[in-house]
Amino acid sequence: MKLLRFFFVIAFTAGFTVAADWPQWRGKDRKDHSPDAATLVPWPANGPERLWLYKDAGVGYSGFSIVGGQLFTMCAKDDAEQVLSLDVKTGDKRWMVVLDERVYPNKWGDGPRSTPTIDGDRAYALSGNGTLGCLAVKDGAILWKVDLVKDFGGKLQNWGYTESVLVDGDRVVCTPGGSKGTMLALDKMTGKPIWQSKDLSDGAQYSSPILVEHQGQRQYVQLIEKKVFGAKAESGEILWQSSFPGKVAVIPTPIYHDGHVYVTAGYDAGSRLLKLGGPEMELVYASNKMVNHHGGVILVDGKLYGHSDKGGWTCQDFMTGEALWQDKALGKGGCSYVAGHLVCVEEGSGNVALVEASRAGWKEKGRFKLDPQTTLRKRDGRIWTHPVVLDGRLYLRDQDLIYCYDVKAK
């Protein structure tokens, strides 16, 4: 009998694998690395097989979180900003729930910009106008809501609230900006405030915070227009801050590695590497080689990859700031990393390319064009939702259209 049970367990587990999750913006640790150990290389001539297409996602630029077989995103639909959940296997809608009865209006495209953050049986989502809500993962029931502007003195930026909130321990961390304090931590179960960083009252921008553990100090690192700073996790005390030459819009998420913080932005701000120390940070370099507007930068084996407004797609050395190569084989856009490769999306055309992450140059392994494309995009809008690859599936979005492709290694 014991032997029979043994063979049953072996047979069962051999055919059953638990997929990793993508619980928030840029994945589990906000580094934008897919947990997939392998991916489809090269892509077929006409691109990978499309598994499903969801056609009713409203408008907006919200990205994807994927946990337990559910995909979560946000949209503006029926004159409200909503949180949407789909089944990842079929693309069928599980639920759609109103978060904010206001739709954030913008000439570049209406609706939400943030990606929901999933923590256990709860989802946390932020509307373009600043409504932050906690929802039940199972059915979307609203558990609590706050308004970053009305409740915490937040100041709405020109392109709305775009950050994807960070959940750490018992806290939900976000950046309302304004005179009451730039950064805010709420109790994740109740929405009640734990602290607000009153010793820093600069306005918010469009970047999302990251969690950093450095020399035993747990802190939240965030980039705003004229500063990058670290706030003590327990109290919100500002541990350090350093100037940054941002203007108009500061968007990309900071990167932490080996005691250093890297930040970049568009509008000629360029990139900077800071060495963590005391209240005043050591500036390792300031470079104009990576001028990343909003497509994101990804660190892989000491090299940074992303699109630069000066030079096109760029590979930059993390520690020196040197550009190892630049290439304009694909236009400006966002990217994600999976198994030694970058998935890059051209914002204007909808071209999607698979590129080897190599210091030797742009090595393309396949390309296709999104088809169909939305009819809802505003004239000044583009394809700005970042790609996600998880469990052999590539997820892309063009406003109301959500695509799922098979990129599982064969």
N, C-alpha and C positions, 0 to 999 in steps of 0.2 A: 504493500500500500504506500509506504514512504517513497519507494522508487517511482511508483506511478505519479505521485504528487510532484516529485522532482522533475520528471519529464514534462508534466503539464505546465509547471512554472517556466521551464526553459522554452517550451513551445510558445507560450503566451507572450513572454517578454521579448522573444526574438522578433515578433511581428508588431510590437508596440513600442513607439518612441514618444517621449514627451518633448514637444517643441519648446524651444526657448521663447521668451516673450520680448516685446518691444514696448515697455510700459509708459514711455513718455517721449517728448521731443528729443531727437538724436539718440534714442535708445536708452538702455539701462543706466549707463554712466555718462550720458550726454556727450559721448565722443563720436557718435555716428558710425560705429563699427557694427555691422551685422554679425550675430553669433554663428551664422552658417559657416561651416568648415570648408565648404566647396560650393562652386556655382557653375552654371552652364557657360562653357568657353570652347569655341567661339559661339556667337549667336548665329542662327540660321540666316540665310540671305534676306529673308523677309521679316526677320526679328523672331523672338520667342513666341510660342503659342499663347494666345489670349485665352484665359480660363473663364473669365466673366467680365461683364461691363454693367455697372450700376449707373442708371441714367437720371436719377431723381435726387441728387445731393444739393440742390439749391445753388447758391453762389457763396463765394468766400475762398480764402487761401489756407484754411486750416489743414494741418497735416494729420498723420495717422499715429495712433497708439494701437497695439495689437496684443491682447492678453486672453488666454484661455479660449481661443477660437473665435473671439470677437474683435472686430475692427471698430475703433472709435474715432470720430472726427466731428467737426462742427460745420454748420451751414446757416445761411439766411434763406428762409423759406416761409411763405405765408405771413409776411410782414413781421417776422420775429427771428431772433437768432436761436438756433436749436442745436442740441447735441444728438448725434446720429450713431447708431450701432448697427453694424452689418455682420452677417455670418461669413467668415473668411473662406469657407469651403465653397459656398454657393453664390455669395454676393447678395443674398436676400436680406431685406431689412428686418432687424430684430425689434428695434424701437427708435422713435424720434421724439424728443421732449424739448419743450420751450424752456430756454434758460433766461432770455431777456426779450421782453416784448417790444424793444426798440431795435432797429437795424442800423448799424453804423454805416453812414453814407460816405462815399469817397469816389472821386473821379477815376481812380485807378482800379476800382472795384469795391462794391459794398460787402458788408458782412464781416464775419469773424476771421481773425488771422492766427489765433492761438491753437496749439495742439493740446487735447485733453491729457491729463496725467492720471494714470491708474495706480491705485494703491490698495491691494487686497480687494475687498468687495465695494470699493468706492472709486468714483471718478471725479476729478476736479477740473473745471473748465472755466475759461475767462472770455467774456464777450468783448467785442470791439469797443463798447461804451464803458466797460469796467465792471460789469456784474460778474462776480466770482461765485460759482456754485459748486456744491458737493452733491453728487447723484449716486444712486444705487446702480452698480454695474448690471445687476440682473434685469431690471426693468426701467431704469432711468428715473425712478422716483426722486424728487428733489428733497434732500435731507436738510440743507441750509443754504442760504444765499446772503451775500453782502455786496455793497456797492463801494468800490474803491474811491470814487469821487465823493459821494455824499457822506459815507461813513468814516473815511480816513483821510480826507483832504487831498485826494489825488488830483492830478491835473491831466486832462485828456490831451494827448499829443495830436499832431496834424494827421497822422495815419492811424489813429486809434490805439488801443492797447493791443499789443502783438505778442507779448512774452507768454511763454508756457510755464505755468507755475511749478515750483519745485516742492516735493514732499520729502521731508526728512524727519524720521522719528515721529514725534507727536505734532509736528509743525507743517503748515503749508506756508511757503515763502514766496513773496511776490514783491513787485516794485510799483507802488502807486505813484511815487514821486510827490512833490509838493511840500508846503511849509510844515506839515505835521511829521514829516519824515520820509526819506526816499524809499527805504525798504521796510517791509512789514512781515511779521510772522503771526499766523493765526493757529488756534487749536484746530487740528484737522477733523476732530469729531464734532465740534460745536460751532466753529467759525468765530469764536471769541478771540480778541486780540491777546497775544502773549507779549509782544514788544513791537515798537516802531522806532526806527533809527533817527531819533530827534537831533542827534549831533551831525546829521547830514540831511539837508532838506532840498537838494537839487531835484529838478524835474526828471521824470523817467524818460527812457528812450525805448528802443524796440528790441533790445537784446534780452536773453533769458539767463538767469543766474545758474551757477554751478556750485556743487559742494566740493570743498577742498579740505583735506586732512594734511596739515603741515606741522611737523615737529610737535605733535600732540595737540595741536590747536584745530578745532573744527570750525570752519568758517564758510560763508557764502560769498563768492566772488561775482561781481556784476560790473558791466560796462554801461556808462551813461555818456552823455554828449562830451563833457569835458574832463571826465575822470573814470578811472577804473579803481575799484575799492574792494576791500574784504571786510565783512561784518561778522562779529563773533556769533556763533550759532545760538548760544544760550541766552544772550542778552541784546543782540543787535548793536553792541558797541562797535564803532568803526576802528578796526585794528590798524589799517593802513589805507592810504590812497595815493594815487599818482596821476598827474595831469595827462590828458589825451587831447589831441587836436581835432576832435570831431566837430562836424557841422552838418546841418540840414537833417540827416538821419544816421544814427549809429545802430547797426542791426546785428552783425554776427555774434554768436555765442563765444565767450572766452574759452581758452584751452589751458589746462594745467598739466604740467609734466615735470617731474624731477625737480621740484622746488622753484619752478618758473611759471609765470603766467604770460600767455600770448594773447594779444588782442589786435583786431584789424577792423577797418571800416572804409566805406567809399568816400566820395567827394574829396579826394586827395588826402584823406587822413593817413592812409598807409597802415603799416603794422608796427607793433612794438613788442619787445620781449623784456619782461621785468623779472628780476631775481628776488624772491621773497626774503625779507629780512625783518627790520623793525618798522616803525611808522613811516619812514621814508624808504621807498623801494629803489633798488639799484636798476638803472636803465641799462640793459645789455646792448640793445640796438634799437634804432628807429629806421625803418626801411620803407621805400616807396615801390618795392618790387611786388608786394601783395597788397592791392587796394581792392578789398573784397566788399562789394556793395551789399548783397543780401543772399548770395547763393551758398554761403557757408564754407568753412575751411576745415580740413580733416588731417589729423596727424597720424602718420603711419611710419614706424621705424625711423623716427628722427627727421622725417620729411613731411612738409605741409603741402596739401594739394587743394586747389580751388581756383576760381576764376578771378583774375585781376583786371580792373578797369584799365590798367596800363600793361599791355602785353598779352592778354588773353589767358588761357588756362596755364597755370603756373605750378611748378614744383619748387618749393622754397626750403632751404635748410633751417631747421628749427632753431639751432643754437647760434647761427651766424647771420641769418637773414638773407644770405646769398640766394639768388635765383639760379637753380641748376638748369632749368629750361623753361621756355614759354612757347605756347603754340596757339594758333587761331583756327585749328581744324574744325572747331565747333564754337558756336557763339556763346555768349554769356548765359549763365544759368546756375542751377543748384546741383548738388551731387551727394552721393552716399557711398560707403565703402563696404565691400563684401569679398572675402577670400582672395585677397591680392589684387582686387580690381575696383575701379570706380564706376558707378553708374551716373552718367552726367546727362542732364536734361537742358536742352537749349530753350530758353524762355520764349523766344519769338516764334519759332517754327514748330516746336513740339518734337524735334529730332531728339532721339535718345541714343546715347553711345555707351558701349562697354569699353573701358580703357584700362590697360594694365597700370597698376600703381608702381611706377619705376622711375628711378632717378636718371635713367638713360634717355628719356624723352617720351613723347606722346605715342603710345602703341595701342592702336584701336583694334578691338576684337569683335566688332559688330555694331550695327546701327539700324534703327528703324524709326518711323515717324508715327506719332500718335494719330490714330484714325478710328472713329470720327473725332472731331474736335468740337468744343462747345460753341453754341450760338449766343451764349449769355455774357460772354466776356466783354467788358467795356473797351472802348477804343484805346485807352491808355493802359489797359490791363495786359498781363502776360501770364505765362504758365509758371507760377511762382511756388507752388506746393512742392516740397522736397520729396524725392523718391525714398521708398523704404523697401529693403529686401529682407524677408524673414521666411524660414522654413521652405526655401526653394521657390518663393513667390515674390514677384516684383509688383509693388503697388504704386500707382501714379494717379494724379488728379488734374483735371482741367475744369474747374468750377463744378458744374452739376454732374460731370462724368468722372466716375472712379473706375480705374482699370486694374485688373489683376492678370499677370503673365506668369507662365511657367518657366522659371530659370533654374530648376533643380539640375544638379550635375548628373549627366547621363553616364 
